[in-house]
Amino acid sequence: MSNLAVLPIIIPLIAGIIVALFNSKVPITRILTKILSIISLAVVSYISWLVFTEGAIILETGGWIAPYGIVLVADPLATLLVLTTNIVAVACAFFAPHALTLKQEQHYFYAFYFFLISGVSGAFLTGDLFNLFVFFEVLLMASYALIVLGGDKVQLRESIKYVLINLFSSILFVTAVAFIYGAVGTVNMAQIAERVSEVDQDGILTTIAILLFFVFATKAALFPLYYWMPKSYIVPNPVVSALFAALLTKVGIYSILRVFSLIFVHEMELTHQFFLWIAGLSMVFGVIGALSTNNIKLIIAYNIIPAIGFIIMGIGVLNEDALSGSIYYLIHDMIIKTVLFLIVSVVAYVAGTSDLRKMGGLIHYYPILGWLLFISAFVLAGIPPFSGFIGKFLLLKGALAANEIAIVLVALLSSLLILYSVMKIFIRGFWGEKDESGKYKMKSTKGFIAPIVFLLLFSIFLGIGAEFIYPSIESISSYLLDPQLYIDSVLKE
């Protein structure tokens, strides 16, 4: 059964090779992508069921026992994130043929799409720090190809910035891994946690922890390291933007969550208090960015930053309610950000522009699209009973229990401004009198709406079905608060 842990990595990897072989036959490639994405989701769903009913699945590759060999750890947190990744991937697989040009499809989009999913899944499942770096590089190489797909001048300009910042953070990452190996003699996360606790996280280890946080914060686009992200995420094809928004920053925030709930938990008054400051500033500056632009794609891109702030807030507080809120909000945000990126891409397509100042009255032509945006805005902002509300309620409850009043006030104000920033698209773009000048020529939205509805229904279920989902989230937070459970399951002590 332990071999099941590698399937979420292997299936997309093999799928990417298969679709690359059929790349010249685009209709076949589209069908294969949809079928293979659904197969991957089905397999991951089965693995998730096993993990949540029978416990973590540990794979010691090559028969080398931990910590000497490469270990994959399909524990509840990793499995839940891999499952969400595959749900997002299926929606994007069905959206892509309608959003991509034939030229983009012929330039191996579908192959790199699968390689990206494989890299992301590997980053979630790996049990050692060096292979976390390796899987980061796998997903980044796929993202480098996807961001330049199409070859527009603006894409090339933003891709240079994107590649350089990620290369720099990768250099720091592998340097930090070398430092930690030099300090504790291992890169296996369970054994690192064990050895760090033995020396009570002395000064050099806290310094390495801050360096690792800097690396992961760059990849997660936290304040003040988010400057590379907003424009880089809006220049590729819309389906690529949606994948980036859902997955790339989330791998960075997952890494922070894993490392700072398992390994570096002995100097919380320094590291985790610092997280609360970063969380608050990310919320504030992200919302300011969203309010400062009339580009509908940039509005959604900037809204990634406060969402990451909310998640890091729970990691900073680090009690059961706050951690449950972070995990709930992480899953919620992966889905709703995909929904919003897909919606605004369709809005820009039917309106012929991304500039809000040149829109108005679209509700008369595209009512379904308008109301999908309206509902998504409420889901994103955390209006009850949607999933954003459940995550934020738990985060605020945890922060209040820890007497962190300032971050609670910042979070509440940010939530209101997030709602306004997205509702601005609905009010200015969709509301208003019907345009009779003939500016809008009816364009077909066939193929766009179904994947959006599919994901939005998942997001709504996360809210109204919270009584079914929350016990699993709560069990994950309890598991994270006791690092010894992870250590014992991996090292079999």
Rosetta blueprint (number, residue, H / E / L):
1 M L
2 S H
3 N H
4 L H
5 A H
6 V H
7 L H
8 P H
9 I H
10 I H
11 I H
12 P H
13 L H
14 I H
15 A H
16 G H
17 I H
18 I H
19 V H
20 A H
21 L H
22 F L
23 N L
24 S L
25 K L
26 V H
27 P H
28 I H
29 T H
30 R H
31 I H
32 L H
33 T H
34 K H
35 I H
36 L H
37 S H
38 I H
39 I H
40 S H
41 L H
42 A H
43 V H
44 V H
45 S H
46 Y H
47 I H
48 S H
49 W H
50 L H
51 V H
52 F H
53 T H
54 E H
55 G L
56 A L
57 I E
58 I E
59 L E
60 E E
61 T H
62 G H
63 G H
64 W L
65 I L
66 A L
67 P L
68 Y L
69 G L
70 I L
71 V E
72 L E
73 V E
74 A E
75 D L
76 P H
77 L H
78 A H
79 T H
80 L H
81 L H
82 V H
83 L H
84 T H
85 T H
86 N H
87 I H
88 V H
89 A H
90 V H
91 A H
92 C H
93 A H
94 F H
95 F H
96 A H
97 P H
98 H H
99 A H
100 L L
101 T L
102 L H
103 K H
104 Q H
105 E H
106 Q H
107 H L
108 Y L
109 F H
110 Y H
111 A H
112 F H
113 Y H
114 F H
115 F H
116 L H
117 I H
118 S H
119 G H
120 V H
121 S H
122 G H
123 A H
124 F H
125 L H
126 T E
127 G L
128 D E
129 L H
130 F H
131 N H
132 L H
133 F H
134 V H
135 F H
136 F H
137 E H
138 V H
139 L H
140 L H
141 M H
142 A H
143 S H
144 Y H
145 A H
146 L H
147 I H
148 V L
149 L L
150 G L
151 G L
152 D L
153 K H
154 V H
155 Q H
156 L H
157 R H
158 E H
159 S H
160 I H
161 K H
162 Y H
163 V H
164 L H
165 I H
166 N H
167 L H
168 F H
169 S H
170 S H
171 I H
172 L H
173 F H
174 V H
175 T H
176 A H
177 V H
178 A H
179 F H
180 I H
181 Y H
182 G H
183 A H
184 V H
185 G L
186 T L
187 V L
188 N E
189 M H
190 A H
191 Q H
192 I H
193 A H
194 E H
195 R H
196 V H
197 S H
198 E H
199 V L
200 D L
201 Q L
202 D L
203 G H
204 I H
205 L H
206 T H
207 T H
208 I H
209 A H
210 I H
211 L H
212 L H
213 F H
214 F H
215 V H
216 F H
217 A H
218 T H
219 K H
220 A H
221 A L
222 L L
223 F L
224 P L
225 L L
226 Y L
227 Y L
228 W L
229 M H
230 P H
231 K H
232 S H
233 Y H
234 I H
235 V L
236 P L
237 N L
238 P H
239 V H
240 V H
241 S H
242 A H
243 L H
244 F H
245 A H
246 A H
247 L H
248 L H
249 T H
250 K H
251 V H
252 G H
253 I H
254 Y H
255 S H
256 I H
257 L H
258 R H
259 V H
260 F H
261 S H
262 L H
263 I L
264 F L
265 V L
266 H L
267 E L
268 M H
269 E H
270 L H
271 T H
272 H H
273 Q H
274 F H
275 F H
276 L H
277 W H
278 I H
279 A H
280 G H
281 L H
282 S H
283 M H
284 V H
285 F H
286 G H
287 V H
288 I H
289 G H
290 A H
291 L H
292 S L
293 T L
294 N L
295 N E
296 I H
297 K H
298 L H
299 I H
300 I H
301 A H
302 Y H
303 N L
304 I H
305 I H
306 P H
307 A H
308 I H
309 G H
310 F H
311 I H
312 I H
313 M H
314 G H
315 I H
316 G H
317 V H
318 L L
319 N L
320 E H
321 D H
322 A H
323 L H
324 S H
325 G H
326 S H
327 I H
328 Y H
329 Y H
330 L H
331 I H
332 H H
333 D H
334 M H
335 I H
336 I H
337 K H
338 T H
339 V H
340 L H
341 F H
342 L H
343 I H
344 V H
345 S H
346 V H
347 V H
348 A H
349 Y H
350 V H
351 A H
352 G L
353 T L
354 S L
355 D E
356 L H
357 R H
358 K H
359 M L
360 G L
361 G L
362 L H
363 I H
364 H H
365 Y L
366 Y L
367 P H
368 I H
369 L H
370 G H
371 W H
372 L H
373 L H
374 F H
375 I H
376 S H
377 A H
378 F H
379 V H
380 L H
381 A H
382 G L
383 I L
384 P L
385 P L
386 F L
387 S H
388 G H
389 F H
390 I H
391 G H
392 K H
393 F H
394 L H
395 L H
396 L H
397 K H
398 G H
399 A H
400 L H
401 A H
402 A L
403 N L
404 E L
405 I H
406 A H
407 I H
408 V H
409 L H
410 V H
411 A H
412 L H
413 L H
414 S H
415 S H
416 L H
417 L H
418 I H
419 L H
420 Y H
421 S H
422 V H
423 M H
424 K H
425 I H
426 F H
427 I H
428 R H
429 G H
430 F H
431 W L
432 G L
433 E L
434 K L
435 D L
436 E L
437 S L
438 G L
439 K L
440 Y L
441 K L
442 M L
443 K L
444 S L
445 T L
446 K L
447 G L
448 F L
449 I H
450 A H
451 P H
452 I H
453 V H
454 F H
455 L H
456 L H
457 L H
458 F H
459 S H
460 I H
461 F H
462 L H
463 G H
464 I H
465 G L
466 A H
467 E H
468 F H
469 I H
470 Y H
471 P H
472 S H
473 I H
474 E H
475 S H
476 I H
477 S H
478 S H
479 Y H
480 L H
481 L L
482 D L
483 P H
484 Q H
485 L H
486 Y H
487 I H
488 D H
489 S H
490 V H
491 L H
492 K L
493 E L
